[in-house]
Amino acid sequence: MSRPPSARSEVVFDDFKPAYTAGQALAEANRCLYCSDAPCIQACPTGIDIPEFIRKIATDNVKGSARTIFEANVLGMSCARVCPVEVLCVGDCVYNHMGIPPIQIGKLQRYATDIAYDKGWSYFSAGEDTGKRVALIGAGPASLACAHALRRMGHACTIFEKRDVVGGLNTTGVAPYKMKADRSQDEVDWILSIGGIEVTTGVEVGRDVSFADLERDFDAIFIGFGLGPDGWLAAEGNKLAGIHGAVEFIERFKLGEVDLDGVERALVIGGGNTAVDAVRELKGLGVANVAMVYRGTEARMSGYAHEWAAAKLENIDAIWQTQPTGFARSGDGLEVTAVKLDADKTPIAGSEHGLPADLVLLAIGQGKLGDLVVDLDGITAEWGRLIVDGDGFTGRPGYYAGGDAANGGKEVVNAAAEGKAAARAIDAWFAADNSLRSPEGGA
């Protein structure tokens, strides 16, 4: 397991939401009404007792505040930075209905968890060894949350990760103005400090180790791999130099350096959250003219409105109701052929035009990897997303799943909640004397 190198293009970014000082945190915490029926808790997928952790900040019990957060969500540090709080806890704060600015829950959560990390506070220990072993596929948030919960229950865990770095999209894909790769690795180290979680990197399940191998050596399996490669636009010239998948490009500058010399005009194709992140990142990396090209309207874009509002503050343009149809070389750059679309997304006759660019990023979705395991009896997938119940059970005894593999690409906080729920279900399955390694386990 390796840490990201110090030479990374992402280091030029500052925090979009700077951390609170102690005085700011105290003042904000004292604004909280500590609602008894707190709608903010209901809006949090991990169910953090938000009024309780804020009250502890207000009474100068930061250590207790962080404990309240981590008991519910062991990825509370990263979620404080990357959660779309505007549509979750902050969006449900009662102050929104009173014409008063809502409590800045994410920034208060970051305040408490950052201090916990800086002070080296440890809250959890591994449970008494049960003799049970769980294999977890993928080292992203879902598997990390699942493994940590399982270790507290006393079960040994081995995480298999095909990359050399651990943390999933928290490490390779989160916008650097929210969280950088090395901070994600700090979280990984903190979670693994409980002991008894082995991480094996550079190993791809299905290629380097088979599911039969896992069923022979482990008592249960958690599937926590992420999404697949970037979707690609079916258009002439789509493989020309200068055209990249947005997720692949973001990973490159988060884990290393990219050379954007000579790139003055960039287009990002898509209207989701990855597209919005990509245009802001390109602007921050020094590209003078950046625009998002989306086939729908601003009102119908799938990216979060608050994220797009921030992009507009950075003088980033959008070209709405426009569909690229082809790419060609033009001098040292590219010419993107596009057509305008009507309200039904039907091409408008005679609207074909060219858009010049030096760099094009495709942010039109990622592949789903659930089909990789549907050959196993009892496991099914729909559009590449594994079908599971509320506890992450796949339908095949001993197999559970969570995070992007099962939800198709939701937030880190959803992955954390699903990983923890699966851990509880696995523990209950063990309590009923089940195991993949036993004849009755179905191996």
TIDO-953905 format. One record per residue (C-alpha): residue number from 1; residue in three letters; x negated, z negated, y negated. Coordinates in steps of 0.2 Angstrom, whole numbers, plus 5000, padded with zeros to 4 digits. Example, Ala and Ser with C-alpha at 12.3 -4.5 7.8 and 13.67 -1.06 7.14 Angstrom:
2
- 1  ALA  4938  4961  5022
- 2  SER  4932  4964  5005
//
This chain:
443
- 1  MET  5000  5000  5000
- 2  SER  4992  5006  4984
- 3  ARG  4996  5002  4966
- 4  PRO  4999  5015  4953
- 5  PRO  4982  5021  4944
- 6  SER  4979  5014  4926
- 7  ALA  4978  5032  4920
- 8  ARG  4996  5037  4919
- 9  SER  5005  5048  4906
- 10  GLU  5019  5035  4905
- 11  VAL  5009  5022  4897
- 12  VAL  5012  5030  4880
- 13  PHE  5030  5024  4880
- 14  ASP  5035  5008  4871
- 15  ASP  5050  4997  4877
- 16  PHE  5066  5005  4871
- 17  LYS  5074  4987  4871
- 18  PRO  5060  4975  4866
- 19  ALA  5059  4958  4874
- 20  TYR  5067  4943  4866
- 21  THR  5056  4930  4858
- 22  ALA  5060  4912  4863
- 23  GLY  5070  4910  4846
- 24  GLN  5080  4926  4849
- 25  ALA  5084  4921  4866
- 26  LEU  5090  4904  4861
- 27  ALA  5100  4910  4847
- 28  GLU  5109  4924  4858
- 29  ALA  5112  4911  4873
- 30  ASN  5121  4900  4861
- 31  ARG  5133  4913  4856
- 32  CYS  5139  4914  4874
- 33  LEU  5157  4907  4877
- 34  TYR  5153  4902  4895
- 35  CYS  5169  4909  4900
- 36  SER  5177  4900  4916
- 37  ASP  5184  4917  4922
- 38  ALA  5169  4927  4916
- 39  PRO  5173  4945  4918
- 40  CYS  5154  4949  4916
- 41  ILE  5152  4941  4934
- 42  GLN  5165  4953  4941
- 43  ALA  5156  4968  4933
- 44  CYS  5140  4963  4941
- 45  PRO  5138  4971  4959
- 46  THR  5127  4956  4964
- 47  GLY  5138  4943  4957
- 48  ILE  5125  4934  4946
- 49  ASP  5133  4918  4938
- 50  ILE  5130  4925  4921
- 51  PRO  5137  4911  4910
- 52  GLU  5127  4898  4921
- 53  PHE  5110  4907  4918
- 54  ILE  5113  4909  4900
- 55  ARG  5119  4891  4898
- 56  LYS  5102  4886  4906
- 57  ILE  5092  4896  4893
- 58  ALA  5102  4887  4879
- 59  THR  5097  4870  4886
- 60  ASP  5079  4875  4888
- 61  ASN  5080  4876  4907
- 62  VAL  5072  4893  4909
- 63  LYS  5066  4889  4927
- 64  GLY  5083  4885  4932
- 65  SER  5090  4900  4923
- 66  ALA  5078  4912  4933
- 67  ARG  5083  4903  4949
- 68  THR  5102  4907  4946
- 69  ILE  5098  4925  4944
- 70  PHE  5086  4927  4959
- 71  GLU  5098  4918  4970
- 72  ALA  5110  4932  4968
- 73  ASN  5098  4946  4965
- 74  VAL  5080  4945  4970
- 75  LEU  5077  4961  4960
- 76  GLY  5084  4953  4944
- 77  MET  5068  4957  4935
- 78  SER  5070  4976  4936
- 79  CYS  5088  4975  4935
- 80  ALA  5087  4967  4918
- 81  ARG  5078  4982  4912
- 82  VAL  5086  4996  4921
- 83  CYS  5104  4991  4924
- 84  PRO  5117  5001  4913
- 85  VAL  5123  4984  4906
- 86  GLU  5133  4994  4893
- 87  VAL  5145  4999  4907
- 88  LEU  5143  4984  4918
- 89  CYS  5142  4966  4912
- 90  VAL  5139  4969  4894
- 91  GLY  5153  4981  4894
- 92  ASP  5165  4968  4901
- 93  CYS  5160  4954  4889
- 94  VAL  5175  4946  4881
- 95  TYR  5167  4949  4863
- 96  ASN  5171  4967  4865
- 97  HIS  5189  4963  4863
- 98  MET  5186  4953  4848
- 99  GLY  5177  4965  4837
- 100  ILE  5161  4955  4839
- 101  PRO  5145  4961  4847
- 102  PRO  5144  4957  4865
- 103  ILE  5131  4945  4872
- 104  GLN  5115  4954  4877
- 105  ILE  5115  4949  4895
- 106  GLY  5101  4961  4901
- 107  LYS  5089  4955  4887
- 108  LEU  5093  4937  4891
- 109  GLN  5090  4940  4910
- 110  ARG  5074  4949  4906
- 111  TYR  5068  4934  4896
- 112  ALA  5071  4922  4910
- 113  THR  5064  4933  4924
- 114  ASP  5049  4938  4914
- 115  ILE  5044  4920  4911
- 116  ALA  5047  4916  4929
- 117  TYR  5034  4930  4934
- 118  ASP  5022  4925  4920
- 119  LYS  5022  4907  4926
- 120  GLY  5021  4911  4944
- 121  TRP  5036  4901  4949
- 122  SER  5041  4903  4967
- 123  TYR  5059  4899  4973
- 124  PHE  5060  4905  4991
- 125  SER  5052  4902  5007
- 126  ALA  5054  4910  5024
- 127  GLY  5066  4902  5036
- 128  GLU  5060  4895  5053
- 129  ASP  5055  4910  5065
- 130  THR  5070  4916  5075
- 131  GLY  5060  4928  5086
- 132  LYS  5070  4943  5079
- 133  ARG  5062  4958  5072
- 134  VAL  5070  4971  5060
- 135  ALA  5064  4988  5055
- 136  LEU  5068  4994  5038
- 137  ILE  5066  5013  5033
- 138  GLY  5061  5016  5015
- 139  ALA  5053  5003  5003
- 140  GLY  5065  5005  4989
- 141  PRO  5076  4991  4981
- 142  ALA  5089  4991  4996
- 143  SER  5076  4988  5009
- 144  LEU  5066  4975  4998
- 145  ALA  5082  4965  4995
- 146  CYS  5087  4966  5013
- 147  ALA  5070  4961  5020
- 148  HIS  5069  4946  5008
- 149  ALA  5086  4940  5013
- 150  LEU  5081  4942  5031
- 151  ARG  5065  4932  5029
- 152  ARG  5074  4918  5021
- 153  MET  5085  4918  5037
- 154  GLY  5069  4918  5048
- 155  HIS  5069  4936  5054
- 156  ALA  5052  4946  5054
- 157  CYS  5053  4962  5045
- 158  THR  5043  4978  5045
- 159  ILE  5046  4991  5031
- 160  PHE  5041  5009  5035
- 161  GLU  5038  5020  5019
- 162  LYS  5032  5038  5019
- 163  ARG  5023  5036  5002
- 164  ASP  5008  5026  4998
- 165  VAL  5017  5017  4984
- 166  VAL  5031  5005  4987
- 167  GLY  5047  5001  4976
- 168  GLY  5056  5018  4978
- 169  LEU  5063  5025  4961
- 170  ASN  5059  5009  4952
- 171  THR  5041  5014  4954
- 172  THR  5042  5033  4954
- 173  GLY  5058  5037  4944
- 174  VAL  5063  5024  4931
- 175  ALA  5061  5030  4913
- 176  PRO  5045  5022  4907
- 177  TYR  5054  5016  4891
- 178  LYS  5064  5005  4903
- 179  MET  5051  5000  4915
- 180  LYS  5034  5006  4920
- 181  ALA  5027  5009  4938
- 182  ASP  5015  4994  4937
- 183  ARG  5029  4982  4932
- 184  SER  5039  4988  4947
- 185  GLN  5024  4984  4958
- 186  ASP  5023  4967  4951
- 187  GLU  5041  4965  4957
- 188  VAL  5036  4971  4974
- 189  ASP  5022  4959  4975
- 190  TRP  5033  4945  4970
- 191  ILE  5046  4949  4983
- 192  LEU  5033  4951  4997
- 193  SER  5025  4934  4992
- 194  ILE  5038  4926  5003
- 195  GLY  5027  4931  5018
- 196  GLY  5032  4939  5035
- 197  ILE  5037  4956  5028
- 198  GLU  5025  4969  5034
- 199  VAL  5024  4986  5024
- 200  THR  5018  5001  5033
- 201  THR  5015  5015  5021
- 202  GLY  5011  5033  5025
- 203  VAL  5023  5033  5040
- 204  GLU  5038  5044  5041
- 205  VAL  5052  5038  5053
- 206  GLY  5057  5053  5063
- 207  ARG  5040  5061  5062
- 208  ASP  5027  5048  5064
- 209  VAL  5038  5036  5074
- 210  SER  5054  5039  5083
- 211  PHE  5070  5030  5082
- 212  ALA  5068  5027  5101
- 213  ASP  5051  5018  5097
- 214  LEU  5060  5007  5084
- 215  GLU  5074  5003  5096
- 216  ARG  5061  4998  5109
- 217  ASP  5051  4987  5097
- 218  PHE  5064  4980  5085
- 219  ASP  5081  4970  5086
- 220  ALA  5090  4979  5072
- 221  ILE  5087  4994  5060
- 222  PHE  5091  4995  5042
- 223  ILE  5091  5013  5034
- 224  GLY  5086  5012  5016
- 225  PHE  5078  5028  5012
- 226  GLY  5082  5036  4995
- 227  LEU  5088  5053  4990
- 228  GLY  5080  5070  4995
- 229  PRO  5071  5083  4984
- 230  ASP  5077  5090  4968
- 231  GLY  5092  5102  4969
- 232  TRP  5086  5120  4964
- 233  LEU  5096  5133  4954
- 234  ALA  5100  5148  4964
- 235  ALA  5094  5161  4951
- 236  GLU  5082  5175  4950
- 237  GLY  5064  5169  4945
- 238  ASN  5068  5151  4949
- 239  LYS  5051  5149  4957
- 240  LEU  5040  5155  4942
- 241  ALA  5027  5144  4936
- 242  GLY  5033  5132  4922
- 243  ILE  5049  5128  4932
- 244  HIS  5050  5111  4940
- 245  GLY  5062  5098  4948
- 246  ALA  5065  5084  4935
- 247  VAL  5063  5070  4948
- 248  GLU  5047  5077  4955
- 249  PHE  5040  5080  4937
- 250  ILE  5045  5062  4932
- 251  GLU  5036  5055  4947
- 252  ARG  5020  5065  4942
- 253  PHE  5018  5057  4925
- 254  LYS  5024  5040  4931
- 255  LEU  5010  5039  4945
- 256  GLY  4997  5050  4936
- 257  GLU  4994  5062  4921
- 258  VAL  5002  5078  4916
- 259  ASP  4995  5091  4905
- 260  LEU  5008  5097  4892
- 261  ASP  4995  5106  4880
- 262  GLY  5003  5121  4874
- 263  VAL  5021  5116  4878
- 264  GLU  5031  5116  4862
- 265  ARG  5048  5121  4869
- 266  ALA  5056  5113  4884
- 267  LEU  5073  5114  4892
- 268  VAL  5081  5102  4904
- 269  ILE  5095  5110  4915
- 270  GLY  5109  5097  4919
- 271  GLY  5120  5084  4911
- 272  GLY  5118  5068  4921
- 273  ASN  5107  5053  4919
- 274  THR  5091  5061  4926
- 275  ALA  5093  5075  4913
- 276  VAL  5095  5063  4899
- 277  ASP  5080  5053  4904
- 278  ALA  5070  5069  4906
- 279  VAL  5074  5075  4888
- 280  ARG  5069  5058  4881
- 281  GLU  5053  5058  4891
- 282  LEU  5048  5075  4886
- 283  LYS  5050  5070  4868
- 284  GLY  5040  5055  4870
- 285  LEU  5026  5064  4879
- 286  GLY  5024  5075  4863
- 287  VAL  5035  5090  4866
- 288  ALA  5041  5096  4849
- 289  ASN  5057  5105  4854
- 290  VAL  5067  5098  4868
- 291  ALA  5085  5103  4873
- 292  MET  5097  5099  4887
- 293  VAL  5107  5114  4894
- 294  TYR  5123  5109  4902
- 295  ARG  5137  5119  4909
- 296  GLY  5151  5107  4903
- 297  THR  5155  5098  4887
- 298  GLU  5148  5083  4879
- 299  ALA  5164  5073  4882
- 300  ARG  5163  5078  4901
- 301  MET  5145  5075  4904
- 302  SER  5141  5064  4919
- 303  GLY  5126  5055  4910
- 304  TYR  5130  5038  4902
- 305  ALA  5136  5040  4884
- 306  HIS  5125  5026  4877
- 307  GLU  5110  5035  4885
- 308  TRP  5114  5051  4877
- 309  ALA  5118  5043  4860
- 310  ALA  5100  5036  4861
- 311  ALA  5093  5053  4865
- 312  LYS  5102  5060  4849
- 313  LEU  5093  5047  4839
- 314  GLU  5077  5055  4844
- 315  ASN  5082  5072  4838
- 316  ILE  5085  5079  4855
- 317  ASP  5097  5094  4855
- 318  ALA  5110  5100  4868
- 319  ILE  5116  5117  4872
- 320  TRP  5134  5114  4879
- 321  GLN  5145  5125  4890
- 322  THR  5130  5136  4895
- 323  GLN  5124  5141  4912
- 324  PRO  5107  5148  4916
- 325  THR  5107  5164  4927
- 326  GLY  5089  5169  4928
- 327  PHE  5071  5166  4923
- 328  ALA  5058  5178  4918
- 329  ARG  5040  5177  4911
- 330  SER  5039  5181  4892
- 331  GLY  5021  5181  4885
- 332  ASP  5014  5164  4889
- 333  GLY  5031  5156  4892
- 334  LEU  5048  5159  4900
- 335  GLU  5064  5167  4895
- 336  VAL  5079  5159  4902
- 337  THR  5094  5170  4903
- 338  ALA  5111  5161  4901
- 339  VAL  5129  5164  4898
- 340  LYS  5142  5154  4889
- 341  LEU  5156  5146  4899
- 342  ASP  5174  5143  4894
- 343  ALA  5183  5126  4896
- 344  ASP  5186  5131  4915
- 345  LYS  5167  5134  4917
- 346  THR  5171  5153  4919
- 347  PRO  5158  5165  4911
- 348  ILE  5163  5172  4895
- 349  ALA  5161  5191  4895
- 350  GLY  5147  5197  4883
- 351  SER  5140  5180  4880
- 352  GLU  5123  5183  4889
- 353  HIS  5108  5178  4879
- 354  GLY  5090  5172  4881
- 355  LEU  5083  5154  4878
- 356  PRO  5064  5153  4876
- 357  ALA  5054  5139  4884
- 358  ASP  5037  5134  4889
- 359  LEU  5043  5122  4902
- 360  VAL  5060  5120  4912
- 361  LEU  5065  5105  4922
- 362  LEU  5080  5106  4934
- 363  ALA  5090  5090  4934
- 364  ILE  5105  5097  4944
- 365  GLY  5105  5083  4958
- 366  GLN  5095  5078  4973
- 367  GLY  5098  5081  4991
- 368  LYS  5106  5068  5002
- 369  LEU  5096  5063  5018
- 370  GLY  5109  5055  5029
- 371  ASP  5110  5071  5040
- 372  LEU  5092  5065  5046
- 373  VAL  5100  5052  5057
- 374  VAL  5117  5059  5062
- 375  ASP  5110  5064  5079
- 376  LEU  5111  5046  5084
- 377  ASP  5127  5042  5093
- 378  GLY  5139  5032  5081
- 379  ILE  5131  5037  5065
- 380  THR  5141  5049  5054
- 381  ALA  5137  5057  5036
- 382  GLU  5148  5065  5023
- 383  TRP  5139  5077  5011
- 384  GLY  5123  5069  5017
- 385  ARG  5129  5051  5013
- 386  LEU  5129  5039  5028
- 387  ILE  5146  5032  5031
- 388  VAL  5146  5013  5032
- 389  ASP  5158  4998  5031
- 390  GLY  5157  4985  5017
- 391  ASP  5143  4976  5027
- 392  GLY  5132  4992  5028
- 393  PHE  5137  4994  5047
- 394  THR  5134  5012  5052
- 395  GLY  5145  5012  5068
- 396  ARG  5130  5012  5079
- 397  PRO  5126  4994  5086
- 398  GLY  5111  4987  5077
- 399  TYR  5110  5000  5064
- 400  TYR  5114  4996  5045
- 401  ALA  5112  5006  5029
- 402  GLY  5112  5003  5010
- 403  GLY  5106  5010  4994
- 404  ASP  5105  5029  4990
- 405  ALA  5106  5033  5009
- 406  ALA  5124  5026  5009
- 407  ASN  5130  5026  4992
- 408  GLY  5124  5043  4987
- 409  GLY  5114  5038  4972
- 410  LYS  5120  5023  4962
- 411  GLU  5111  5010  4952
- 412  VAL  5097  4998  4958
- 413  VAL  5109  4983  4957
- 414  ASN  5120  4992  4969
- 415  ALA  5106  4994  4981
- 416  ALA  5101  4976  4979
- 417  ALA  5119  4970  4983
- 418  GLU  5120  4982  4998
- 419  GLY  5104  4977  5005
- 420  LYS  5108  4958  5004
- 421  ALA  5125  4961  5012
- 422  ALA  5117  4971  5026
- 423  ALA  5105  4956  5029
- 424  ARG  5120  4944  5031
- 425  ALA  5128  4956  5043
- 426  ILE  5112  4958  5053
- 427  ASP  5110  4939  5054
- 428  ALA  5128  4938  5060
- 429  TRP  5125  4951  5073
- 430  PHE  5110  4941  5079
- 431  ALA  5120  4925  5080
- 432  ALA  5132  4934  5092
- 433  ASP  5116  4936  5104
- 434  ASN  5115  4955  5100
- 435  SER  5098  4965  5100
- 436  LEU  5093  4983  5101
- 437  ARG  5080  4977  5113
- 438  SER  5092  4970  5125
- 439  PRO  5103  4980  5138
- 440  GLU  5119  4975  5130
- 441  GLY  5112  4980  5113
- 442  GLY  5115  4998  5117
- 443  ALA  5096  5004  5116
//
